[in-house]
Amino acid sequence: MLTLANRDLRVDLLDPADPADRPRQGTRYCWGGYVWQVSEPAGTPLLAGPEWPEPRPTPFNGQGLPESFRHAEFGTGRPLILEDGRGFIIGAGTVAPGDDGELAVVQPCAWTVTRSPDALEFCTSQSGGGYACQLTRRIALAGRALTSATALANTGARPLPLHWFAHPFFALTDRLITCTLPASWGMAENPGFALDAAHRLTLRRRFTDMYDGHFEQLRVGAATPLHAVLSHPTLSQLTFHTDFTPDSCPVWGNSNTWSIEPYLATELAPGSRRAWTLQYEFGPPRAA
């Protein structure tokens, strides 16, 4: 593990170069800058996951604050960058079908990791099949605020599909959560979540186990970045916001965790670059 820490919080990240961390990585999430857990200095964990509190969840489920560059288009399954299951997944490495037919990383990305007093920066370059890119991810800690900044440059000759999403796994209170959304955002009627007149999202019921849950697309307000204020079992609140308007944004939850997932779905022309930022502000602990 790699660690960032100050007097307020401790941030543990998976080390993309450490063989001990690689079994947790898989092909779903970006290896560089994968925040595995954020904790109070006394050790109280503040994030969860679909299998929480399982200490070694499956790589597909994971935990913490992972981010993903998709290898297939959401909803259609159309391959992105890959051809016949071969090529590279941005932020993971070169992949090919394994013995079980599932994609496997056959050559992980080579990352350069630069540490400063309050941040870790992860850089890698990838190429194959006429595609090429340079990816930089910077995870910074300031007080009780954690920032994830990403920049992707298309250094190849072909247009580069950029299909990215964040998948933060937030902790529940008695298997419930409350989340205030921007006033211009909305949600269709559904059996899993409710959205009241104050734009406060809640669960309609407690999900019973990790296989019981609901997935729902939000209606994203025009030119409105995500700004969500969430309840938390041990903090006064947790705020999550983006510096961009998501192209789509689903919410999902089960009995162990809840997630709001801002998406980017676009294409980078050769020679172009896209940068974006997420910020998580962990409110002060609740009074005992």
N, C-alpha and C positions, 0 to 999 in steps of 0.2 A: 504494500500500500504506500501511497504518497500522502502527505499530510500538509494542510495549512492550518494554522492555529493562531489565535490571539486571546486576549483576556475574556472574550465573550463567547467564542464558538471554536469548535474543532471540526475540520472538514477532511474526510478520508476519501481518497480517489484511487481507483484501480490503476495500477502501473502497467501500461501497455507493453513494457519490455520485461516484466517479471513473469517467469513461467508459473509461479504460484497463483497469479491473478488471471492467467489466460483461460483457465476452465470456466471462469465467470463471464467471459466476454461474448462468445458466440458471434453470430452474424447480424443480429438485429440492431445493436446499438454501436455508436461510435466509440472506439477504444480510447482515444486521447481525450482527456477531460471528463471522464466518466465519474461523477460524484456518487460515491457508494453510500455515504452517510454523513449527516451533519449532527453534531452532538453538543450538548452543554459541556463546559469544562469538567463538571463532575461525572460526565459519562452518560447522561440521559440522552438516548437517541431521539431525534426529532422527525425522522422520515420513516416510511414503511415500504411495503411492496406487496404484490399479489399473494405471496406465500408467507408474509410476515407472521410470526417472528422466526421463520426458518433461517438459520445462519448461512446456508449455502443453497439459495434458490436456483432454479434452472436458469440458464443464460437467457432464454427467451423472456421469462418473467422479470428477472432482475429485481432491483430495488433502488432507492435513492432518487437521483435526478438525472437519469440517462437522457441522451439525445440520439436521434437516429437519422441516417441518410438511407432512404428506402431503395431497395434494389428492384421493386416492382410497384407499379402505380396503384395507389389505394383505390379499391372499388372495381378495377378492371383486371388487375394482375398482369398488366402489360409490362414486360421486362424493361428495365432501365439500365443502360450500359451493358448488361449481360447479354450474351448470345449463346443459346443452348446451355444455359446455366454456368457459363464460364466468362470470366472477366474480373472486374474488381468492384467491391462495394466501398464507397467513399468512407474513409475513417476506420475501416476494418482491415481490408487487404485483398489479395487475389483469392478468388474462390472458385470452386468446382464442385460438382455433385459428389457426395461421399458414398460409401458402400451402402448406406441406407436410402440413397436417393436424395437426401436433404443437402442443401448447400453447406460446405465446410470451408473454413479459411485454410488455404494451403500455403500461403505466404503472407504473414501479417505485415501491415504497414511498418516502415522504419520511422520512428518518431524521434525528433529532437526535442528534449524537454529542458526548458530554461526556468530556473527558479529565481524569484526575487523575494524580498521580505514578506510581501502580502499577496503574491500571485504565483501561479504556475502556467507556463505557456507551452503548448504542444503544437509542433509543426510536422507535416509530412507531405510528400509528393507521391502521386500515383499516375500510372499510365498503362494503356493497353487498348487494343482494338481501335486505334485512332483517337481515343479519348485520353485526356491528361488533365490533372488538376493539382493545385496546391492548397492545402487546408491548414488553417491556423485556428487554434482554440485557446482562449485565455480564461482561466478561472481565478477570480480575485476575491479576497475577503477584506472587508472594511467594517469594523465594528460588528454589528449583527446583520450586515447586508452581504449577500453573495452574488457576484455578477458572473455570467457566462457569456463571453463575446466570441463570435465565430466569424471567420472570413474565408470565403471560397473563391478561388480564381480559376478560370478555365484557361489552361496553358496548352490545350490541344488544338487540333485542326477541325474537330467536329463540335457542334453545339452540345453542351453538357447538361443533361437533365439534373435539376436540383429539386429533389423531393425530400424535404426534411421535416421532422417534427420533434418537439420536446415531449417527454413522457414522465413528468414528475410524479412521484408516488407520495401522496400526503397522508399523514396519520389521521385516524378517525377517533372520535370520542364516543364510546359505547356504540361503535359501528355506524355513527352518523356524522355528517358534516354540514356546515352552512358556508355558502360562498356568495359574496356580493359581486355582481357583474356590471359592466358599463351599461348606462341607461339605454343606449341604442341597440344593444344586443337582445336577442330573444331565443325562444325555444318552442318547438311544437309540443302539443300535448302528448304525453308518453307515460308508460306505467312505472318508470324508474325514478324520475326526478320531477320536482315542481319548481316553478319560478313565480314569485309573488309580485305585487305591484311595486315593491321597493327594489326589484331586480335582485332579490335574494334567492339563490338556488338552494334547495334542500333535497334530501332523499325522502321518497314517499314511504319507505319502509326500511327496516334493517335487513340487509342481505344475510343469509344464514351461513354460508361457507364460501370458500374461494371460487367455487364453480357457479355460485349464484350471484348475479350482478346484472348491470344494464349498461349499454353503450348508446349514446345519443348525440347527434350533431346539433351544435348551437347555430343560431342565425347571427352571423357576425355583422355588426354595424359598419356602414361605409366609413372609411377613413378613420377608424377607431381602433387603436391598439388595445390589446388585452390589459385590463387592470382588474385583478381579482383579489378580494380580501376574504381570507378563509379562517374558519374556526380551527382550533388546535387543542388537543387534550391537556397540554402543559403550558402553552404560551397564551398571551393576551390575544394574539392574532398572528397570521402569516400572510404577507402580501406578495403576490406574484404578478409581474408585469413585463410586457414586451415593448420594444421601440419600433414595432412594425404592426400593421394590421394583418392578422392571419388570413390566408386564403381560405382556410376552413378551420374549425376548432371543435372537435368532439369532447365529450366528457364521458367518463367511465368509472365504475366502482364495483367492488365486491365486498365481502365481509371484513377484509383486512386493510384496504387502502382505497383511495379515490384519486382520480387524475383528471386534469384539464390539459388538452394537447394541442397547442397552436401549431399549425402547418404552414409551410411554404411549398408551393408547387409551381415551378417556373423552369426556364431554360436559360443557360448562360451562353451567349455567343462567344466564339473564340476571342480571347484577349480581354474578356470582361470579368468583373468581380462583383460579388455581393457580400455585404457584411450586415450582421444583425446582433442584437443583444437581449438577453433575459436578465431579470434581477429578482432575487428572492430576499425579502426583508423579514427576518425572524423577530417577531415582537418580544418584549421582555417576558420572563416567566411570570405566570400568574402568582399572585400572593398566596402563601400557604394558608 
